[in-house]
Amino acid sequence: MSYRLSSYSIFIERDNDPSHYILIHGYTGTIDIVSTDIVSFLRGADTFDKDSFPFSDSTWDNLLKRGYLTAKTKEEEFGFVKKMADVLHKKGRLFNVFTFLVSYDCNFRCPYCYEASISGNGRKWTKQTFTEDMVDKAYEAISKIRVDERTTNKSIQLYGGEPLLAENKKIVEYIVKQGKQRGYVFNAVTNGYDLDAYEDLLGPDNITRLQITVDGDREWHNKRRIHYQNPDSFDKIIANIGIALAKGTVISVRINTDRNNIDSIKNLRRRFDELGYTADENFHFYSAWLASVEKEDRSVENAAQIDYMDYKEYYRKIVSMNNIVSCNIDKMYRHIYRAISKGEHISLSSVGCASQCVSYIFDPYGEMYSCLETIGNRRHVVGKYISENGIEWNDGVLGEWHRNASDFSGCRTCKHLFFCQGGCIADRINEKKDYGGSTICDSFRDRLRISANKAYDNYLKSGSVL
């Protein structure tokens, strides 16, 4: 019987070992180390059979068993991957994620934030906040949307604007009270400036987790995280982190990173060490690569001295800074390391984020969105939750969002589909992109190569389970 090299076989050169490759299969999730001789042979022929295979029988058997060699035609593989992507997408819809967008208002004016466009709706518009009646209707909608209470995320997210403004305290208390009666706890994405006003709502039974952005040391943070009144927000936010930790709240500090502020992360780390934050098991911080996006007017960003760098440069700089975690690197690394160290397959998904299947964001105008980056843009309203007839879905918009990577022609035949997941769905919808060979794809290939090599190197060093 004749076989061919699977269209989903991924060859990754070993950075520190030119005699071997990392071999990954795109839809079985297998990962192996193979010699360059095997790679050259696999790349050098159109068809294969066991009788003429120049390596051991066990090697042949493993190449077949793990998917690298296949009897399927290209078209059969493409069809199989499409069905698999749809099944994974359907399975993902069981796990609902709910968000209360407490208010569109914010007390910061960060130049790189996508929410800056919301301010164009006017100050009166952004001041709209949830009422108790709207909170009740949102919880009614949640009870109808969730497929199965057992698979519903029991932590509801609070978002904005800035959800934890001091003036939002009363309605946030009501949201939390009603949610607790239904078995929910809460997490919030906040700038942390008014956090001291919420001390009594922090802790394991209320607002259990916080993501707070601190963009480097005091100098760089105050240039980039611009409070509308206080030019020095750094010290107050740092002190509020201590208040939250004392209440047992889990804190994740995000550092939006570009070429200018990356070196200041070391100063910020020292500050966290001095305060004892890094010794607290509930505290961690990470760097988030600021990726450049095309904009007609970059004057505000330039004034804030934002200097974007490509992913390769970012990776080199982060790696040179010991013990600095990067969300752009470490998620993929952890998946691959786990697969190597436990002898498992790499976990696969056909969607890049919850917005493509299970995310429902309730805003203070009675409307729902799927994606945090499109809030306030009524072009992306997927439904209304305060109509007389209950939930009114905008099926056309919902259909745009509830797609997986295999629904895009540039991705459905790509060997990286289940690892890349097609990139950001918001970018696709807004810019009508069908990637396939774009710079976004190039960036992903770099990330996969870097993550796979890092995972295998660390496995060789430790041999322990992550």
Residue, then its C-alpha position, 0 to 999 in steps of 0.5 A: m500500500s502506498y502512502r504520502l506525507s501528510s499535508y499537516s506535518i510540521f517540520i521545525e529546526r532544532d535551534n541547538d541541534p542541527s542533526h534533529y528536527i521537531l516534528i509536529h502533526g497538525y490534527t493529531g497533535t503528536i510531537d516527536i524528535v526526528s533526525t535530519d536524515i528522516v526529514s530529508f527522506l520524507r521531504g524528498a519523495d512523493t509516495f512511500d511504502k514499507d518495503s522501500f523504507p530505509f529506516s527501522d520498522s518501528t520508525w515506519d509504524n510510528l510515522l503511520k500511527r502518529g499521522y505523519l504518513t497517511a493514505k488519505t488524499k489531500e482533499e480527504e485530509f482537508g475534509f477531515v480537518k473541516k469536520m474535526a474543526d466543526v466538532l471542536h467548535k460545537k464542543g466549545r459552545l458548551f462552556n459559556v463566559f459572561t461579562f458585565l460591561v459596567s460602564y463605558d466611562c473610564n478615568f484613564r486616557c491610554p493612547y494605545c487603547y482600542e476603547a479610545s474610539i468610544s469617546g467619540n460617542g460623547r461624554k454623556w453616552t459613556k456615562q450610562t451605567f447599569t441599573e438594578d432592573m438591567v442587572d436583573k434582566a441580564y441574569e435572566a438572559i444568562s439563565k436562558i443562554r447557558v447550555d448547561e449549568r455544569t459547564t457554565n463558567k462560575s466566574i463572571q467578569l466585570y469590564g469597562g471602560e473602567p468597571l471599578l470606578a468609585e462612582n460605580k460602587k453601588i451598582v457593582e455591589y448589586i451585581v455581586k450580591q445578585g450573582k452570589q445568590r446564583g452561585y457566581v464569583f467575580n473577576a475584573v479587568t481594571n486599571g486599579y486606581d479606585l480599587d481602595a473604594y472596593e476593599d470590602l468586595l475583594g476576596p475569595d467569595n466576591i471579586t476573586r481575581l483582578q487583572i491590573t495594567v502597570d506599564g513599567d516603572r513609575e516613569w514609563h507607567n505615568k507616560r502611558r497610563i494617563h489618569y485624567q486628573n492625576p499625572d502620577s497614578f503609579d504609586k496609588i495603583i501599586a498601593n491598591i495592589g497591596i490592599a487587594l493582596a491582603k484581602g486574598t484576591v489573586i492579582s495578575v499585573r499586565i505590562n503592555t510592552d514595546r521597545n521603549n518600556i521593555d527595559s523598565i520591567k526590571n525596575l518594576r520587578r525590583r519594586f514588587d520584590e521590595l514590597g513583598y508582592t512577588a513572594d505572595e502566591n496570589f500575585h504574578f505579573y507578565s509582559a504582553w507584546l504590543a503589536s502594531v496595527e495599521k492606523e491612519d493617525r498615530s499622532v497620539e501614540n507617537a506623543a506617548q513614545i510608543d515604539y512597536m517592535d516585531y515579534k522576533e525582537y520582542y522575544r530576544k529581549i524578553v528571553s534576555m530578562n530572566n524570570i519575566v513571563s510573556c503571555n505571547i510566548d508562554k501559553m503555547y510553550r506550556h501546551i507543548y511542554r506538557a505534551i512532551s513531558k507527559g507523553e500526551h498530544i498537544s491540545l487542539s482548538s479551532v477557535g482563537c478565543a471565547s468570542q467565537c462561540v461562548s462569550y456574551i458581554f452585557d452593556p449598560y444600553g441593553e445590548m450584547y457583544s461577543c468581543l471585548e475589543t468591539i464594545g460600543n461599536r453597534r455594528h457588532v451588537v449580537g443581540k438585546y437582552i432587555s426587549e419585551n420578548g426577552i432576548e432578541w438575537n441579531d443572527g447575521v452579526l452572531g453568525e459572523w462571530h460564531r465561526n472557526a478557523s476552518d471557515f476561512s479559505g486561507c486557513r482551512t488547508c493550513k497545517h497550523l490551523f489547530f495551533c494558530q486558530g486563525g488569529c483574531i476574529a475581530d481583525r478578520i471582521n473589521e478588515k475583511k481579512d482572509y490571511g493565508g501567507s500574511t505577516i500574521c502567519d509569519s509571526f505565528r510560525d516564529r512563535l511556534r518555532i520558538s515555543a517548541n524549541k524552548a519546551y524541548d530544551n527545558y524538558l531535556k534540562s529538567g525531565s520533570v513535569l511542568 
